[in-house]
Amino acid sequence: MVSVLDIGGLQFFDLLFPMLLVFAIVLGILLKAKVFDNSINYLIAIVVALIMLFVPSVLEVIKFITPWAVIITVVMLLMVLVF
């Protein structure tokens, strides 16, 4: 029986979320640097994100670091709001 707290369905997104994170970071860096044209920036970001999927060690590092980075960011934001 499926419950509200069942997170087994999220295993489908196990590869999608790190790929989107790498895509967004690489695209942000390329757009900020303005080295190439926008279409080339998108292509490079997609290629880097897809290549990342074939390197399991990088994928595991991203999966390990992401929750900690979110927790640290939320705590720092709350500290800024309190003080």
N, C-alpha and C positions, 0 to 999 in steps of 0.2 A: 504494500500500500504506500502511496506517495504522500508525504507530508510537506508542510510548508518549510520545514528545516532541512529537507533532503537536498544536499548540494551535489549529489552524484551527477546530475545533469550538467553541471559546470565543467566536467571533464572534457566536454566537447570544445570548450573555449580555451583549453590548456595551451594550445599553440597559437591561437588567435591573439590573445591579449599581449604576450611578449612581442609578437611581430608588430602589432599596432604601436606599442610603446617605442620600439626601435625605429619604426617608420617615422613617428612623430618627432622623435629627438633628432634624427638625422635630417629630416626635412626642415626642422626649425633652424638647425645650425647652418644648413646650406642656404636657406632663404635669408638669414641674417647676414651671412658673409657676402652674399650677392656675387658669387664667383661665376655661376653659370646662369643661363636663361631658366625661367620657371619650369618649363616642360622638362628640361634636362635635370633640374633639381628633383622633380617628382620621380623621374625614371631612376635616378641614382638612389633615392631613398627606398623605392620599392625593391630594387635589386639587392641593396644591403640588407633589408629586412628579410627577403627570401633566402639569401645566403645564410643569415643567422639561423634559420630553421634547420639547416643541415649540420650545425655545430652543436651537439648536445651539451657540451660543457658550458657554453655561453648561455644556452637556454636555461640550464639549471641555476646558474649564477643569477640571472635576471629573475627567475622564479623565487629565489631565496631573498634577494635584496629588496624587491618591490614592496612586500608588506612592511618591512622595517622602515623603508623610506617614507611610506604613507603615514605610519604611526609617528615617526619623528616630525614630519611636516605638520601633522595635526596638533601635536603637543606644542611645537614652537608657535603655531598660529594662535593657539589658546593662551599661551604665555604672553604673547604680544597683546592680545585683547584684554587680558587681565591687568597687565601693568601698563 
